[in-house]
Amino acid sequence: MDYNSLKEGLFFYNPWWTTENVPRDLAMDYHRPVLGRIISYLDLDRIVILKGSRRTGKTTLLYQLIENLLQKGVNPKNILFLSFDDPKVRHDVDEIIKAYQEITKKRVDSVEMFYLILDEVQFLEGWQFSVKKYFDRKYPIKFIISGSAATLIKRKSESLAGRTIEEIIFPFSFYEYFSYQIADKRIVALVDDLRQSFDINKLPEITSLIPHLTEIKIIFNEYIIRGGFPNLFGITEDLIWKKLVREDIIEKVIYKDLVDLYDIKKPEAMERLFLYLIDITAQILNVTNIANSIDLSREYTEKYLIYFEQAFLIKRLKKYAKSVEKIIRSSDKVHIIDPGLINAFAKVEEGQLLESVVASHLMRVENAKLYYFREKYELDFVLSIGKDIIPMEIKNKVDISGNDLRGLRSFAKRFKTNLAIVVTKERQEQRTIDGVDTLFIPAWLFLLLLH
């Protein structure tokens, strides 16, 4: 191997070895809430894995993690970062450690803790075996690993079972987008206070936000159009924005990541399916009809749906039922995970769009499971948190009639729920409907406060 080329790469990717800090344009100023969880994982005897779709900000989080370590007094040369999308540094972990030791003149097992941060690890063949070897031999190495192809990380990390803790990095939520975009951070502080005291069982008191509602709603409208991929923030030209979404998602995820992983011979069929799914987001899947519509076999349609979900492009919901067997046998409801993906490729109804935005938010709620329900009437969501079952409807309209809530009322009566939630366009009130405490809450407020 060319050790000189590898050593040059090590110096290039680790500027803090000489400057003792992370360049500002790499670490950025805004810290997502997930960063705190990732930092806490460093105290565990586990390999930390960050996975998710492309362009969700994983690399930025790694730089912020390095910045945090430096601020805590970790020796800058005890932190080694490499990005394997660069072929020049795509060497075996053993060779990387050897080159590092030659540069620093010290062994990694002679320090209190050595932080080895491997970005875009899906490009490095056999990484999991080297990581397992060092971990099992109890070397003082803290491995932090990230990758865009979630399916690849999942498959390759199976040999690390029981040794890892994983975090899925999604596109920005509305709260994160709002916190990032709004100039007056005092408004963020007001929202943070409300988030801390938010009780899903009752309507929040938002008097403190009244002077700022116009600004908050403007940011919300931006979010449900452009979504939460941070690399696209600030791009106002519509054609350029759509071009970048296509390059990052269609060309790189479908035509590169998934094609390479599964040796797919006709990726254009996957693209047709993905574009079809965007059109029917928030609808129940009929796999046979979809297969016929895009001229693809049912078998491959099913496979590609799994690939898209594992790549964090879509989320499929099962129908709620008391029986596990009925849940498994039910048809799925599909949601695209980010509104930007929807708006870049299609024009769907506002209600569909908002429902998928809410779905993307709910699937991140800690210790929660998400379903839909349909028998005589359809119910958008069933949110299961602990022992609580909460029926939910999304109504992107001003006037909401009794007929609009038939699915919610039917479910609440059948399953004897104490609480129901209607996410609305503007309506904000709490009232009893058929004996059930029903919360009407605007979408922007619900997405800001529930976490």
C-alpha positions, 0 to 999 in steps of 0.5 A: 500500500501507499503509506504516504498517500494514506498518511496525507489523507490522515492529516487532511481529514484531521486538521485539529491535530495541528489547530486543536479545533474543528473548522467552523464550517465543518462543525456548524453552529446549530446542534440537533437534540440527537447530538446529546444522545450520541455524546451520552453513548460514548460512556457505554461499552458499545460501538456507536453506529449512526445510520440513515438516508443520504444528506441528513447531516450525519457527517456534521454530527460527527464533527460536532462530536469531535468538537465536544471531545476537544472541549472536554480536553481530549488530546486532539491526536487521540481523535482520528476521523476518516471518510471512506467516500475518498478512495485514497483513504479506503484502506483496512482498519489495521493499515489505518491504525498502523499509519496513525501509529507511525505518525504519532509515534505511539500505540493506540493501546497506550492511551486512555481512549482512542476515538476512531470515527469512520464515516461513510463506512459502507465504502470500506469492504470488511470493516465489520471484522476489523472493528469486531477484532479490536472491540473483542480484544478490549483495545481502548478504542471507541468506534463511532461509525456512520453510513448512508446505506442503512441496509448495508450497515445493517447487513454488515453489522450483524456480526457485531450483534450485542456490541453496538448502539445505533441511532437513526439520523432522519432529516430535520424535524419541524422543531429542528428546522424552526430552531435552525431557521429562526433568527430570534433565539428567544422565541426558541427558548419560549418553545423549549419551555412549552416542549418541556411542559407539554402534556399530550392529554391537554391543550397547551397554553401558548400566550407567550407565542402569540406575538410570534405566530406569523413568523412561526407559521411562515417557517412551518409553510417553508418546511412542509414545502422544502422539508428537512434535508439540511444540505438544501437549506437556503436554496431558494431557486426552485429548479436548482433545489429540485435538481439537487434532490434528484441527484442526492436521492434518485441518482445516489440512493437508488442508482448507486447505493441500492444498485450496488448493494443488491446488484439490481440490473434495472434500476429504472424500475426502482425509480418508477416505483419510488415516484409512484409511491410519492404520488400515493403517499398517505394511502394504503398500498395495493401491491398487485395494482402497483406492480401492474401499473409500473410493469413490475412483478409483484415479487420485485415490487415487494422487494423494492418496498423493503429496500426503500424502507431500509434506506429510510426513504419511506415508512410503512404502517400496519393496521392496528389490531389486538391480534399480532396475526391480524397486524402482520396480515394487514395491508400497509399504508405508505408515507414518504419520510420527508415533504421535500421528497414529495414536493420535488417530484409530485403535486399531491393534495395538501391533506396527503402532504400534511398526513405524511409530515405528521407520520414522519414526526410520530415515527420518531417519538420515543417509545411509541408505535404507529399504526393506521386503522380501517374497517367501516371508516379509515383512521389516519393514525393510532399512536401507541405509547406505553399502555395508552392507545390514541386515535388521531386524525389529520384534517387540513381544513378550517371547518371540521364536521362530525362526518369528518371524525367518523373514523376517530369516533368509531375507533374510540368507541370500539377500543374504549380510548380516553383521548383522541387527537385531531391535528388541524389547520388552525383549530385549537380547542379541547372538547368531549365527543361521544364521551372521549376527551378530544384535542384539536391542535394546529399542525405547526403547534403539535409538531413543535411540542410533541417529542 
